[in-house]
Every structure is written in structure tokens, then in C-alpha cells.
Amino acid sequence: MQQLKTLLIFLAIPIISFAQDYNIGERTIIYHDNSRNRPIKAEIWYPTSEIDSTYQRRTELPFHLAPTIRNAKFADNSFPLIVISHGTGGNRLSLAWLAIELVKNGYVVVAPDHWGNTFDNKIPEYFVRYWERPQDISFLLTSMLADESINYYIDEARIGMLGFSFGGYTTLALAGVELDCELIKKYAKSRDGKNEFNVPELGDLRKLVHEINCNEMPATLKDDRFKVFVAMAPAWGLGVPDEPQPIIKPVLIIGANNDKVAPIETNALKYHRLIPKSKYSLLEGRIGHYIFLNVGNNELQKQAKRYYLDDKLVNRQLIHEQVTTEVLLFLKTNLK
């Protein structure tokens, strides 16, 4: 009954649109972080006025996505920028559905591959070196703002950060949340730790967690260039000390009620409780962790069943529309 009630509520929610008359350009960019000897490969989606014959779906991707124009020219304007961080073992395209919707509404969106933590580049130690990801994002932003082929089109006063799962933690770290390295090791020995540090993409990470060199942590990961933050099903909440986090910028946290990977009690709700002025939104009913990933085609759903085990009463596309509406409203209200 609760699942049916939730579905009916979602059906009744109007889809708010702030759309402009733009099509969607898309290109791949690569920078190299010499200080850490790692490439930062990213996908950038952006408003374009082009409507030529290259406007087509990327048929090589196993997702249901709106068509984009590869390597199109930017629309002649400056736009707010949103940076997206993918989850553990995902990649820069994991949340392409949301990136595209944001572009339709006048944003430039960029999403990097986090080196060593993608589905096609699994380096075990980078599944637990949690401080690397925020540094990826800061380096990417610095590189884009110095890139004369891109920076003209970015409004540097309106930059936001958004992430899912491990990317949700990444987002909150850039806002100023600080994990306690020794606390992480302690909780890795607990029942909650056994659950949360056993990830589908690589298995049990607890041994790697215990081997973390806490002295390698930078003094801070916070990046004041970001003005707003959206964390979807954020992970790594076990490592946050139980004390208020000194964050004053707007933060939206979206939790999934049936999240078995990053349970809301130790993650989304905990972050919300410790970030006093944060806004919390719950996707109710039988909605799980991976609801935030792209809608997959039939073949992908068969090959990657773990990521598409949605309850029969849950419509992923419908949930995406709800999340889009909420994120757009939050950005419109706070990214001024």
C-alpha cells in the first residue's frame, strides 16, 4: 500500500521546467594533474544553438538518453556551471540523464571520471582514498576556468556541485565536511562498516580501509568557489564525527528510503542532522540506492541486474523527473 501511495504521489507532482531554447552540445575533455600524476577525463554538456544533422542519439551507449550534438559550438552566453561526481565504480556518464536536463534549463554541466574508481579502471586503493575525489573536482574546475575554449561560457559567480553515493560524499567534502580517518577505521570493524565497505564493484574493502595512511590527508578539501551543493544518497557518513559541521552555504541532501548500500540512518540523515541548515528530501517507499543511475536499455538491465532491481511499482524515469524538478528548484532558489 505504501509503495502504491508513493507512486501516486509522484504522479501528482508537476514537472517544473525552467527550459530555454537550447539544444544540448556534448564533448569530451582531458586535463592532466601533474601533481598527482593522473588524467582527469571529463564529459561536458552545454547549451548550443546548433540544430544541424549531427543532432543524434549516441547509439553506442546502453542508456535511454536525449540526443546531443557532439562537439557543437557553445551558445554565445555565459551560464552557471554544475559539476557532477559519480558513484563508486561508475563513470562520468553515470548521471548523464540529469546533466542533460540541467543543460536544457540553461546550465553547463561537467562530470569527470575519478581515476582508479571507475567501472573500467578499478584500482583497489582508490576505492578508499576518499580525499582524492574532491581534489579531482577542484583540479578540474581550476583547469576549466583557465581553458580559453570554455571559460568564456561559464559564470564564475554561479558554480554548483552535485554528486551521487561516493560522489555525494565528494560533494559534501567540498562544502566543508571533514571525515575522521581513525573513526573510519574503527567503524570498518562494526556491523555497519561490514555492510557499507562491501561494495558490489570490488567486494570487501575493510582490509584496504585499515591500510589507509591518515597522514596523506590534505589539511582541507573545501573549495569556496562552489556556491551550492546537492548530495544524492551520499556515502561515507560513518566517518563523520558526531558534531555539527560548520557549513553555511545551501546544501540539499536527497535520500532513498530503501537504500541498502548507503543506508539513510548512517548517511543521508546523519549528514542532514550534522549540517544544521541543510535541506533534506526523502524518496519514499521501496526506492533503492541505484535509482539515480541512467535508465538502461533491455540488454544493460540483463547484464547489470544489480543496478536495475527496482521494485515493480517504482518507475525510474518518473523518479528522475521528480529529482530533476527538485534539483532545478533548489538551484534556481540558491544559485543566484
N, C-alpha and C positions, 0 to 999 in steps of 0.2 A: 504494500500500500504506500509506504514511504517513497519507494522508487517511482511509482506512478505519479504521486503527488509532485515530486521533484520535476519530473518530465513535463507535467502540465504547467508548472510554474515557469520553466524555461520557455515553453511555447508561448507563454503570455508576455514575455519580455520583448519590448520593441527593440529592434536593432538600430541603435543610434548611429548615424553616419555624418561625418564632417567632410565628406569627399569633395575634392577639387576635380577640375577637368584635366587629369593627368593619366597617362599610361605609365607602365612600370618598366624602367630600364634595369638591367642587371649585368654585372660584370664581376670578374674575379680579380682580386688584387693580392700582391705578396710583398711583404716587407721582411727584413731580417734583423732580428735583435742580436747584435754582435756581443752585447754584454753577457747574454746568456746562451749564445750560440744556438739559436733556434729560429726557424722560419715562422712567420705569422701569416698564414694564408687565410684570406677572408673573402666573403661574398658581400657585395654591396648592392642594395636595391635602392632605386631613386626615381623621383618624378621625371618624366620625359614627355615632350610634346610630339615625339615621333609616332607615326602611325603607318610606317611603310611595311613592305611584305615580310620583313624579318620578325614581325609580331607573331609569335607562335609558341605553342607549349613545348617544354623541354621533355620530349618523349623518352629520353634515356633515364629519367628519374622515376622511381616506383611510387610516386605520390600523386594525389589529386590536388593540383595547384593551378591557380590562374596563370594565363600566359604572360610572358615577359619579353622584352626586346633586348637581346644580347648586345652589349657594347653600344647602346644608344647614347645620344648626347643628353646631358642634363638639361632640364628645363631652366631657362635663364632667370634664376631667382636664388635666394638663399633660404634654406629650410632648416628646421630643428633636426637634430641628429639623435637617433636611438641606437645604442649598441646592445647586441644580444649575445648572451653566453649560454652555450648548450650544456646539456647534462652529461654525466659520466658516460664515456663510450659512445657519445653521439658525434655530431659534427656540425659544421657551420650551416647546414641546410635543415637541421632538425626542426626548427621553428619557422621555416620559410612561409608557412601559411600566415603567420602573424606579421612577419616582415612585410609581406605583400599588402596586407590590409592597412598597415600603417602608411605605406607609400601612397596608397590610394587616397589617403587623407592628408597628404602634404608633408610627409616626413622622409628624410633619408635614413636608411637602416643599414647597419653593417654587422656581420656576425663572423667571428674568427673560428678556425679550428684551434683547439687547445692542444699544443704539441704533446704527444705521448698519451693523450687521453681521448682519442677518437676511435671509432669502430675499426678503422683500417690502419691504425698506428698505436697499438697498445703497448706502452712501456710501463710495467707494473709500478715502478716508484712514482710515476707521475699521476697515479691514481690516488696517492695520499699526500703528495707535496702540494697541499692546498694553497700555499702562498704564491705558487707560480701563475695561477689563472688570473688573479687580479692584476699582476704585473703584465701579463699578456694584453689585457684590456687597456691599461694605461699606456703601454708602448704603442699599441695600435692607434689610440686616439692621438698621441703625440705625432705619429707618423702621418696620419691623415691630415692633421691641421698644418703640417709642413709641406704637404703634397699640393703643388700648384695646379694640378689637374683636377683636384677635388675641393680644396679648401674654400674656394670662392662660393661654393654652393652650400656651405654649412654656416648656420647661425651659431657662432661660438657661445652666445649667451643662453642658448637653449639646447642643452645636451642632457639626455637621459640614459639610464642604464636599466636593462631588463635581463632576467635570467631564469632558467628552469633547473631545479634539482641542485646539482653541484654548481650550476650557473646561478641558481638562486642565492646560494652562499656567496659566490663570487660578487654578485650584485651588492649584497649587504656588507661585505668586506670593504668594498669601495665606498660605501656610505659611512663606514667607520666602525663596524662590528669587529671585535677582536676575539679570536679563539685563544684558548689556553692550551698550549701544546701538551703539557703534562696532564691536563684534565682529559684530553682526547685519549691519551694512552691509558688512563685509569678506566674510562668508560668502555674502552675496547675490550676490557675483561668482563664487562657486565652482560646481562642478558640482552639489554637494548643494543649494546655495542655489537654483540654477536650477530644480531639481526641486521643492523644498519651498515656494518662493514663487510657484509657478504653480498657482493653485487653481482648481478647476472652477467655483466660484461667480462668479469675477471675472476670471480669466486671470492674466497675468504681473504680479506685484506688485513686481518688483525696482526699478523706477523710483520707486515710492512709498516703498519701503524706504530708498532713498538720500536721499529728501527729508525723512525723519524729523528733527524738531528735538529732539535729545537733551536740550536744556536744559528741555524741558517735562516731563520725567520727575519725578514726586514723589520725595521723599527715600526713602520706603519704601512698599510696598504691603501689607506684612504686617499681618494682623489677628488679634490674640491671642484674640479671642472664639471662634474656631474651635478645636476640640479635636482633630479628626481630619480626614484628607484622603484622598480617593480620586481618582486621576487615571487616566482611561481613554484609551489611545492619545494621550498628551499630545504637543503640537506645540511649536515654537519652541525646541527643545533646542539648535539651532545657536548660539543667542545666550547660552548659559550658559558662563561661563568654566570651564576645566578644573581646578577646585579644589573641595574639599569644601564643601557648603552647610551652614551651622550650624542645622540643623533637628533638634529633639529630639522633637517630637510625632509620633504614629503616622501613617505615610504608606503607602498601598497604591497601587502602580502596576501597571496591567494593560496589557500589550502584545498586539498582534495580529501573529502571525508573518509574515503575508504583507501587511503594511501598506505600500502604495506611496505613500501621502500623507504620513505621518509615520513614516518607516522607524524600526524599533526601535533600530537601532545608533546613530543620532544623536538619538534622542528618549527613548523609554521606558527603554531600557537605560542611556543616558547619565545621565538623571535618577536612576535607581536607584543607579548607581555613585557619583554625587556626593552622594547623601543617605544617609549611612552606615547608618542604622538602618531604612531603608525596606524594605518587603516587596514583592517582585516576583512577578507571576503572568503566565505566557505562555499565550495562546490559540494552541495549536499548529496545524500543518497549513496549509491554504490559506485561512485566515481573514484577511479584509482589514479595512481601516480602518472601513468603514461598517457593520460588523456590529452596532455599538452603537446604531444608529438603530432607530426603531419598525419592527415588521413592517408592511409596506404591503399594501393591497388590490391586486387584479389591475390595476386601472386605474392606480394610482400606480406600480406596478412597471414598467408600459409607458411611462409618461410620464417617469419619473425613473430610467431604466435604470442610470445610472452608480452610483446608490446601492444597487442591488439586484443587482449582478453577483456574487452569492455563488457559490462553487464548487458544483457539483451534489451533492457529498457533504456540504455544510455546511447544517445546519438552523438558521436564525437563531433560531427560537423556543427550540430546545434550548440554544444558546449563551447566550441571555438567561437561561434558567433557571440555567445554571452561574454566570454572573456574579452573578445575584441571590443565590445561595447564598453565594458568596464574599464579597460586599459585606456581607450580613447578618451573617455570622460575624465579619468584621473589625469591624463597628460594635458588635456585642454584646460583643466582647472588649475593645475600646478606648474606647468612648464610655460611660464609667461615671459 
